[in-house]
């Protein structure tokens, strides 16, 4: 997500990392709470739930990828008036990156539910934030700088299966060819993986999976959560296609407790 001299790229970067005005911060204040972080404090850890959208009021924070595997790379640094988050924060999913305070930080933390309230009640501001969250996810998808890492032969059916699942689910990821990529060979040696057990998947939380199924991978990266067997739903919809999602939206808008199940599109 490096900046380019191309005017279109610059405009897109400005939308991806907007600077909030004082008036914007005042409007956001009622949706969150003030939090302080010390220099060097890890604010968010990849693979774990973030506290929500983090709006930096003062100080600086680094957005880092690869910390779980010893490959630390700073994606971007946020300062006062910037906010930390992407689509995962909107739906209370595990973070794809690490976030660390570069210096003492004062921030406004807006939990996921309150962030959704902000989107509705402050429509103009919410639109700018939503555009930034979407563009950041697109940037991660295009660059492959976050998310799970698949290691194995690129022509393997299982590698293609896992890659297809993550792509369908809109999850940033990277594929390393075990036959040619030096990083892949390093990871195989570090984790003492028998080549007959390839492909492997390294989840953002540091967990190693050996040729996992879609269910196992989805749970490891937080796409699906355990269903509360004690909760009673008014409506259960099987199939998250256009008709299923339309039915779910209609049912929820009528105040019904609704659950949508799909065998392929987790999180629908």
N, C-alpha and C positions, 0 to 999 in steps of 0.2 A: 504494500500500500504506500509506495513511495510517491512523492509529489513529482509531477511532470510539468514541463514548460507549456504543454498544450493547454490552451484556454479551457477546453471542455474538461480536461482532467483536473485543472485547478478549480473550476466551478463545482465539479463533483466532489473534490476533496473538501471544499468549503461546506458542502451539504453533509458530508460524512462526519466532519468534525466542526460543527457550528460553535461559534462563541456566543454564549447567552448574555444578554444585556441585564443590567441591574433590575429593570422592570420584570424581566422573565424570571429572575431568581426570586423576586418578591412574590410572584404568582405561584411559584412552585413550593414556597415555604410551608404552606398548610398541608401539603401532601406527605411531608417527610419529617425527619428529626435530625438535629445537628449532632455530628459525631467528629471526634478528633482522632488523628492517627499520628504516631511518632515516626521519626525518620527511620527508614529501613523496615518498618512494620509491613508484614504481608497482609494486605487488605482482603484479597480474594485469592483462592488457590484453585488452579485448574482441576476440573473433575468434581468440585464441590459447589454447593449452592452459594451464590453471591447474596449479600443482604438486600440487593435490589439495585436500582439505578443510583449511581454515586455521582453527585454533582459537586465538583471541586470549587470551594469558595475561596480558598487560599492555599498556597503550596503547590507541589507538583507530584504526579504519580506516573510510574512507568507501566505500560502494558507489555507483558513479556510472554513469549511462547517458548515451549520446549523445556521449561524448568524441571519437569518431572524426570527428564531423561538426560539431564546434564548439558543440554544444548540451549543455553539461554540467549535469546535474541529479542531486543527491544523493538516492538512493532511501532509504537508511538508514545510520546510523552504528553500527558494532559496537564494543563495549568488552570488557573482561576477562570471560571466561566465555561469550562469544558465539562463534559460528563462522561462517566465510564459505564459502558454497557453495550450490548447488542441484543438480538432477538431473544437470546436465552433469558435475559433479565425480565422480559415482558411476560414470559410464561413460566417463570420460576424453575428453569432448567439449570443443570450444572454449568459452571463457567467453562469456556474453552481456553481461557488464558489465565496467567497469573497477573496480579496487580499489586505493586509495591509502592510505598511512599518514598519519594526521593528526598523529601524534606518534611518538616512538620506540616500536617494537612488539616484544614478545617473543611468539613464536607456536609452536604445535605444528603441523607440516604432515604430514598423513596422505595418502599417495598413493592413487589410486583403488583399486588392487588391495588394499591394506591396509585401506582403508575397507570394502570388501566383506567382508574377513575379520572386521573389527570387528562388522559387522552380524550375523554368524553366531555369533561367540564371545561377544559381549556383547549378548545378545538384547534385554534391557530397554532398555539405553542405545541400542542400534541402532534400536529401534522409534521412540524419540523423535526421533532424528536423521533417520530416513527420513521420518517424518511432516512434519518441518520442511522437508526438501528438496522433498517433493511439494507442500506448501502454498506454498512460495516459487515453484515453477514455475507453479502455478495463479494466483498473484498476478500474475506476469509475463504470463501468457496473458490474464488479465482486464483488466489495465491497459494492455497494449501498450507498456510502458516499456522494452523491450529487444528484441533480435533484429533481423532485416532489416527494411528499410523499402521498401515497394512504392509507387512513384509513377506514377500514370496515371489515365485516366478510370475511375471506379468501375464503369461499365457495360460496360467492355471485357472481351471474352472472355478475353484473356490475363491481365488483372488477376484475374479470377475463377479462372482456372486456377491461377495462382501462389498465390493466397490459399487455395484449397482444398487444394493440396499441403501448404502449411505447417501448416494446421489439422489435416489428417489425420496429419501427422507430430508433432503436439504441440509445434510450435515457436512461441514468442512472436513476434509481428510486428505491424507497423502498416501501414495503407493510407492514403495521402494522395491526395486527389482533385486531379488536376492542373488541373481547371477552376475549383475554388473555394477550395482551401486555400493560404493565403499561404506556408506553409512549403514546400509542393510547388513553388510557382513559384520560390521562392528557391533551392531545390536544383537545379531545372532550369537556372536561370541560372548558378549557381555551377559546374556541371559542363558547361556549354555543350552541352546535350542538344537535338537536333532533336526537335520534338514528334512527328515521324513515327516516331521510334525508341522511343516509349513503348509499354509501361511499362518503367521502369528499376527495378532493385533495388539498394539500398545495403546491403551485407553488414556485419556487425559489425566485420570486419577492415579496413573502409574501402574495399573493392573495389567498383567500379561495374559492374553487369551490364546489358546492353541486351537487354530482352525474352528472358531466358534460358529454356532448357528446364529440366525438373525435374532432370536429371542435373547440369547445370552449377550450378544453384542449390544442390543438395544437397552438392556438393563444396565450394562456396564457404563454406558455413556449417558444414562439418565433419560433416554427417550420415553421409556415407560416406567411407571411406578407400580408397586404392588396395589392391587385393588382391595379396598377396605371391605372385607366380607361381612362386616356388621352394618354397613350402610345400605339403606333401602332406597332404590331409585324408582322414580315414577315411570320412566321410559328407558328402555334399552334398545339401541339401534345398531344392527349388525350390517356393516358396510359403510365406509367413509367416502363413497363416491359423491357426485353432485347431489343426487337425490337424498342420500343419507345425511349429508351435511346440512342440506336445506331443511330436512325434517328436524334435525337436532337444533338448529337455530330457532325454528318456529316453536318447538317444544320449550326450549329454554326461555324464549321471550314471553311465553305464557306462564312462566314461573314454575315449570316442572323440573324436578331434579333429573338430569339426563346424562346418560353415558353412551358413548359411541365406541364400537369395537370394530377392528378391521384386521385381517390376517396379514396384510402387506404394508399398509401405510401407518406405522406406529405414530401415535400422538394425534391422530385425526379425531 
